[in-house]
Every structure is written in C-alpha cells, then in structure tokens.
Amino acid sequence: MTAPGRARRRSVLGTDLDAMTMREAVAACVDAVDGGGRLTIGVVNAAKIVNMRTDAALRRSVLDCDLILADGQAVVWAARVLGHPLPERVAGIDLFVELLAEGERRGYRPYFLGATPEVLALLVEEVRRGFPALRVAGARDGYFPAEDSALVAGEIADSGADMLFLGITSPKKEIFVRDWGEATGAKVIHGVGGSFDVLSGRTRRAPRTWQRLGLEWLYRLLQEPVRLGPRYLKTNGRFLLLVAVGLMRRGRD
C-alpha cells in the first residue's frame, strides 16, 4: 500500500526515511487494519544504516517496507545536520507499545514471533498484564530454520492475526517480512528487534534522559561491554564518518 509519509520521504545517507510523527505512524497502521490493506514497517538506527551499505539483502528488504522510520536518535540528528530534517524519532519499541494499546481499544489481535521460548512466555505474560482486554492471536519463538518459514507464515495466517510483531534479529527479520509477510495475512507487520527482551523484563531499557540525549547505545554498552563493545566501535565510527562525508558533499554543493 502507499504509506501516507511517502510524499514526505527524506534521503538520509542513502536511505529513504518517512518524515512522520508517532501519531501519524499509528494512524497509518489503524488505516491498514480497518481498510483491509497491508502495511510493513521498517525501522533503522545508525548501525543498520551502516550495515545496509554492505548487505544487499538487508538493504533491499528494508527499502521494500511501506514505512521506514528513524528508530535511532542519531539518525534524526544526522538528518537534521544534513539538511533533511525529520519531525521526530519514532522508536520501534515505542511504536510497538502504542500499537498494543491501540489494539486493545479497537479489538485488533496481535501475534508475537521471535525471541527464545522463555522470553516469549514472559512477554506474553507482561502484555496480558499491561493490556488485559487485548486478544492475543498467538506466539511462536524465533528459533526456526529458514525452510520452515512457509509453515510459520501459515500458522500466523490461521491465527487470524491483525498485527504481527517480529522480535527477530536483522537481517532474518527483514527477509522473513519480505518473503512471507503477505502470506501471514497480517495487516500490520512490524519488526521490533530486541523489544521482546525489554518488554519481558529480561533487558533494561535506558532511562528517558539517556534516550533524549541519544545515548541508549551507551546504556546497552555498559550492560554488555564485551559483547557489544566491538560492534558499537565499528558501526558508530563508520556512521560518524558517513555523516562527515555527507557534510563535506553538502558544503561543496
């Protein structure tokens, strides 16, 4: 379907982003469910923008989404300094929660795909506690082989889910949406990455102050320095370099 933000797309470091607010993104999802359309949502942060430049499959699957939103504050800042401002950050986890609340109000049925069985069970428990009137269509962990993707998509379709949330790492998440999203029958498909871990209580999210300052990555790094240190050093450094090159090109133009 044609996303309402498409007319206001901004090209940021070679990635087209929809210049939408959270309210507009939620409204687009409501229109998709109520209108019988299908809306796929991709969210990008600094690391994903860097990885998309060398991973063709990831890039194609993200750019094929109907909505592409700035998940990271660093992306919003980069868009501003490069002369392609976005109205605000639309974090994937925040959109996830907003859609759960909207689903409870409107009777939409979500399906949760991803994480380990233990985390998934905790997530469903927390969702039912936080949104008691929400009708959960189903849930399945994300540890399935690629050859079972058609079977998984069929199970989601049989559940009658209106919204599909994928807590699967990139690029597996984006590739599943690209190849099997339509087969799931879900009207809204949102890849939420590590949000299952956060909402389940398994991982702590950065405080609001850290989020506003664009330091969520640092908060995560302090929690898992050994695992995340090398990754952040590589992707954050490359992202800053891309912004610097973009500024130089803008100056020449």
C-alpha positions in Angstrom: 0.0 0.0 0.0 1.0 3.6 -0.3 2.2 5.0 3.0 1.0 8.5 4.0 4.5 9.6 4.7 5.8 8.6 1.2 5.2 12.1 -0.2 7.5 13.4 2.6 10.3 11.0 2.3 13.8 12.2 3.2 17.0 10.6 1.9 19.5 10.3 4.7 22.9 8.7 4.0 21.4 6.8 1.1 18.4 5.5 3.0 14.9 6.9 2.3 13.0 7.6 5.6 9.4 8.6 6.1 9.1 12.0 7.7 6.3 11.0 10.1 5.4 11.5 13.8 4.4 8.7 16.1 0.8 9.8 15.9 0.9 9.7 12.1 2.6 6.2 12.1 -0.1 4.8 14.4 -2.8 6.4 12.3 -1.3 4.7 9.2 -1.4 1.3 11.0 -5.1 1.8 12.0 -6.0 2.7 8.4 -4.3 -0.5 7.2 -6.1 -2.8 9.6 -9.5 -1.1 9.3 -9.2 -0.7 5.5 -8.0 -4.3 4.8 -4.7 -3.2 3.5 -1.2 -4.4 4.5 1.5 -2.2 6.0 5.0 -3.3 6.6 7.2 -1.2 8.9 11.0 -1.0 8.8 13.0 0.9 11.5 16.6 2.0 11.1 19.2 3.1 13.5 22.9 4.1 12.9 24.1 0.5 12.9 21.5 -0.6 10.4 22.3 2.3 8.0 25.9 1.3 8.1 25.2 -2.4 7.6 22.8 -1.7 4.7 25.6 -0.3 2.7 27.4 -3.7 2.5 24.5 -6.1 3.0 22.4 -6.1 -0.2 19.7 -8.4 1.1 19.2 -6.3 4.2 19.1 -3.1 2.2 16.6 -4.5 -0.3 14.3 -5.9 2.5 14.3 -2.6 4.4 13.7 -0.4 1.5 10.8 -2.6 0.4 8.9 -1.7 3.5 5.9 0.6 3.2 7.1 2.7 6.2 10.7 3.3 7.0 11.1 5.1 10.3 14.0 6.6 12.2 14.4 4.3 15.2 17.6 5.9 16.5 18.1 9.5 17.8 21.5 9.6 15.9 19.6 9.1 12.6 17.3 12.1 13.5 20.3 14.2 14.3 22.1 13.2 11.1 19.0 14.0 9.0 18.9 17.5 10.6 22.6 18.4 10.1 22.5 17.1 6.5 19.5 19.3 5.6 16.8 16.6 5.5 15.1 17.1 8.9 12.6 14.5 10.3 9.8 15.6 12.7 10.8 13.3 15.5 12.3 9.9 16.3 9.8 7.0 16.1 11.4 4.3 18.1 10.4 0.8 17.1 9.7 -0.2 20.8 7.6 2.8 21.4 5.5 2.2 18.3 5.1 -1.4 19.4 3.6 -0.3 22.7 1.4 2.3 21.1 0.0 -0.4 18.7 -0.7 -2.8 21.6 -2.7 0.0 23.3 -4.5 0.8 20.0 -5.1 -2.9 19.5 -6.7 -3.2 22.9 -9.0 -0.3 22.2 -10.0 -1.4 18.8 -10.1 -5.2 19.2 -7.0 -5.9 17.0 -5.3 -9.3 17.5 -1.5 -9.3 17.7 0.8 -12.2 17.0 4.3 -12.3 18.5 7.1 -14.1 16.6 10.6 -14.2 18.0 13.0 -14.5 20.9 13.5 -17.7 23.0 10.6 -19.7 24.3 11.4 -18.4 27.9 11.5 -14.7 26.8 8.4 -15.1 24.7 6.4 -16.6 27.6 7.4 -13.7 29.8 6.5 -11.2 27.1 3.0 -12.6 26.6 2.5 -12.6 30.4 3.5 -8.9 30.6 1.4 -7.9 27.6 -1.7 -9.6 29.1 -1.0 -7.9 32.4 -0.5 -4.5 30.8 -3.3 -4.8 28.2 -5.9 -7.1 29.8 -8.5 -6.6 27.2 -6.1 -7.3 24.3 -6.9 -10.6 22.4 -3.5 -12.3 21.6 -3.8 -14.3 18.4 -0.7 -16.4 19.1 3.0 -16.5 19.7 6.0 -18.5 18.5 9.7 -18.3 19.3 12.1 -17.1 16.6 14.4 -20.2 16.5 13.1 -21.9 13.4 15.1 -22.9 10.3 14.6 -20.8 7.2 13.0 -23.8 5.4 10.1 -23.7 8.0 9.2 -20.1 7.1 6.2 -21.1 5.0 4.9 -23.3 7.8 5.3 -20.4 10.3 3.6 -18.0 8.0 0.7 -20.4 7.6 0.3 -20.7 11.4 0.1 -16.9 11.7 -2.5 -16.7 8.9 -4.6 -19.5 10.6 -4.5 -17.5 13.9 -6.3 -14.6 12.3 -3.8 -12.1 13.5 -4.3 -8.4 12.5 -0.8 -7.3 13.6 2.4 -9.2 13.5 5.4 -8.2 15.7 8.7 -9.8 15.0 11.3 -9.9 17.7 14.0 -11.4 15.4 17.4 -10.1 14.7 18.4 -8.5 11.4 18.6 -9.5 8.6 16.4 -12.6 9.3 13.6 -10.4 10.4 13.5 -8.2 7.3 13.9 -11.2 4.9 11.0 -13.0 6.6 8.8 -10.0 6.1 9.9 -9.5 2.5 9.4 -13.2 1.6 6.5 -14.3 3.8 4.8 -11.1 5.1 1.9 -11.3 2.7 1.3 -15.0 3.4 0.8 -14.3 7.2 -2.4 -12.4 6.4 -1.5 -9.7 9.0 -2.5 -6.2 8.1 0.4 -4.5 10.0 3.8 -6.1 10.2 6.4 -4.5 12.5 9.9 -5.8 13.1 10.7 -4.8 16.7 14.1 -6.3 17.2 15.1 -6.6 20.8 11.8 -5.1 22.1 10.6 -8.6 23.3 13.6 -8.7 25.7 12.8 -5.3 27.1 9.1 -5.7 27.5 9.5 -9.1 29.0 11.8 -7.6 31.7 14.8 -9.6 30.6 16.7 -6.5 29.5 16.6 -3.0 30.9 15.9 0.0 28.6 17.8 3.2 29.0 16.1 5.9 31.1 14.2 8.7 29.3 17.0 11.2 29.8 19.5 8.8 28.1 17.0 8.3 25.3 16.6 12.0 24.7 20.3 12.5 24.6 20.7 9.7 22.1 22.7 7.6 24.5 20.7 4.4 24.5 23.6 2.6 22.8 25.9 3.7 25.6 23.5 2.3 28.2 23.4 -1.0 26.5 27.1 -1.0 26.1 27.6 -0.5 29.9 25.3 -3.6 30.4 27.2 -5.8 27.9 30.6 -4.3 27.2 32.3 -7.5 26.0 29.6 -8.5 23.5 28.6 -5.0 22.3 31.9 -3.1 22.5 33.5 -4.2 19.3 30.2 -3.9 17.4 29.5 -0.4 18.5 33.0 0.8 17.9 32.8 -0.4 14.4 29.3 0.8 13.4 29.3 4.1 15.4 32.6 5.1 13.9 31.5 4.3 10.4 28.2 6.2 10.9 30.1 9.3 12.1 32.4 9.0 9.1 29.4 8.8 6.8 27.9 11.9 8.3 31.2 13.8 8.0 31.4 12.8 4.3 27.8 13.9 3.8 28.5 17.3 5.3 31.5 17.8 3.1 29.5 17.0 0.0 26.7 19.3 1.1 29.3 22.1 1.6 30.6 21.6 -2.0 27.1 21.6 -3.4 
